[in-house]
């Protein structure tokens, strides 16, 4: 489990940056302090799927949409 806010950046690829603070917040909400996120690969999959969400949708996206449309791992 990843617990510190800075750990969410471990899901970024080398040289990659967050699209927006909202993208980082959504990824943190799902990936941090989640006992189902046990590997860095899982954390990376979460972050990379959230980075695929267009800017205009990130503030209204649902967890179901993340799973179905953007391939976010089902970690709930």
MILONU-228100 format. One record per atom (N, C-alpha, C): x, y, z; residue in one letter. Coordinates in steps of 0.05 Angstrom, whole numbers, plus 5000, padded with zeros to 4 digits. Atoms other than C-alpha are relative to their C-alpha. Layout:
<pts>
XYZA
...
</pts>
This chain:
<pts>
501749765000X
500050005000X
501850255000X
498549755003X
502450704983X
498550215016X
501449834981X
500851215037X
500750304999X
499249725000X
504651865026X
499350144974X
500949855025X
502152394977X
502150004978X
497949995020X
508852424942X
500349744984X
499750265012X
508451684925X
498449974974X
501650025025X
503151794871X
501750064976X
498349945023X
508652074827X
501649764991X
498750255008X
511651374825X
498649874976X
501650105022X
506151224774X
500550144974X
499249865025X
508951724724X
502349874986X
497750105015X
513551504669X
502250215001X
497749825000X
520451814664X
499550244982X
500449755015X
519752544643X
497150084997X
502949945002X
512152524647X
499150195022X
501049814980X
508353074682X
497049965002X
502950014996X
501253124709X
498750194981X
501649845018X
496153394660X
498950245014X
501249784983X
492953804716X
500149905029X
500150074972X
492453824791X
497649825005X
502450174997X
485553504784X
500649714993X
499250275007X
488552904749X
501649875023X
498450104978X
493552824806X
498249945024X
501850044977X
488052894858X
498349754996X
501650245005X
483752354825X
501749755003X
498150234997X
489751884820X
500649955029X
499450034971X
491452014893X
497649885015X
502350104986X
484351874915X
499649704996X
500350295006X
484451194881X
502549845009X
497650164997X
491650984888X
501350015028X
498749974974X
493851224957X
498249895023X
501450104976X
491850895023X
497949794992X
501850205011X
488450344983X
501449735004X
498750264994X
490049645010X
500049814976X
500050165024X
488449354941X
502250084980X
497849915017X
494149744909X
502649915014X
497850134985X
499949294929X
502750004984X
497549995017X
504949384871X
500250264986X
499549755015X
508149954835X
498749984972X
501350035026X
505449664770X
497150085001X
502849934997X
498349734795X
499750305003X
500149714996X
499750444818X
500550144973X
499549885026X
502650604749X
497749974981X
502350045017X
496650304714X
497850195007X
502049814992X
492050744755X
500750284990X
499149745008X
496051374741X
499850034970X
500049985029X
496751224667X
497250014989X
502849995010X
489351094658X
498750275006X
501249744993X
487451744693X
501250224982X
498849805018X
492352134650X
498750004972X
501450025026X
488251894589X
497450165000X
502649864998X
482052274614X
500450284990X
499849725010X
480952924576X
499650205022X
500149784981X
481753564615X
497150085006X
502849914996X
474353744605X
498349805015X
501650204986X
472053094637X
501049935028X
498750104975X
476752994696X
498550085025X
501349924976X
472653384746X
497249875004X
502650124999X
466253004730X
500149694996X
499750295006X
468952294717X
499149835024X
500750194979X
466051714756X
501949775000X
498250234998X
469751104780X
499249794979X
500950195020X
465550674734X
501050084972X
499049905026X
467451104674X
503149954998X
497150055000X
474851044694X
500549714993X
499650295005X
474250284694X
499249934972X
501150095026X
470050214631X
501250144976X
499049845023X
472850764586X
503050034999X
497249935000X
479950874608X
501849785011X
498450234991X
482250194634X
501250015027X
499049984973X
483350384706X
499649735014X
500350254986X
484649754748X
497750035021X
502250004980X
478649574791X
501249925027X
498650044975X
481849654859X
498250065024X
501949954977X
475549754902X
499049745010X
</pts>
